[in-house]
Amino acid sequence: MRSPDPQAPRTDPLDTSLLFEVFALNQAVGRFLAEAMAGGPLTPAEYAVYSALFELESATPTVLAARLGMRLTTFVDQLRLMESRGHARRMPNPRDGRSQLVTLTASGLEAHRTANRLFEAAYASFVGELGADETHSRRALVGVREAVERALALSPRRIGGRAG
């Protein structure tokens, strides 16, 4: 890991890289939400999947995986768990007979609604502690995610000089 400017003196010995900070942020958010949503019907990761599906109403697994920043195989594993609980179902895609649409069932909507109450309380606490305009922070994080997605799209040979 390296500083953005290798010539700049480091004022903090833990000042490493933006990617490290994003990793640490992910860990802290995970701990915060796990505590806030403990005892609810969904884990924070499950809640994110249900929320994406709730917002889109129905979508293909590929669209949902992309929205969540997940590999398709990881999303399909989550989908199987949702289906086993009776929280989601797949149906033929009327626009493309080769694909399926995923939707939440009534019990999936109820689980999401219950988990949402816990999430919203945590979110209100977080925004209160943020002490800044949420819109600016959200834009910055979206920019970081877009940069990661563009870097992922590069061929493996261009990332770190590895041969594909």
Secondary structure, 3 states (H helix, E strand, C coil): CCCCCCCCCCCCCCCCCHHHHHHHHHHHHHHHHHHHCCCCCCCHHHHHHHHHHHHHCCECHHHHHHHHCCCHHHHHHHHHHHHHCCCEEEEEECCEEEEEEEEECHHHHHHHHHHHHHHHHHHHHHHHHHCCCHHHHHHHHHHHHHHHHHHHHCCHHHCCCCCC
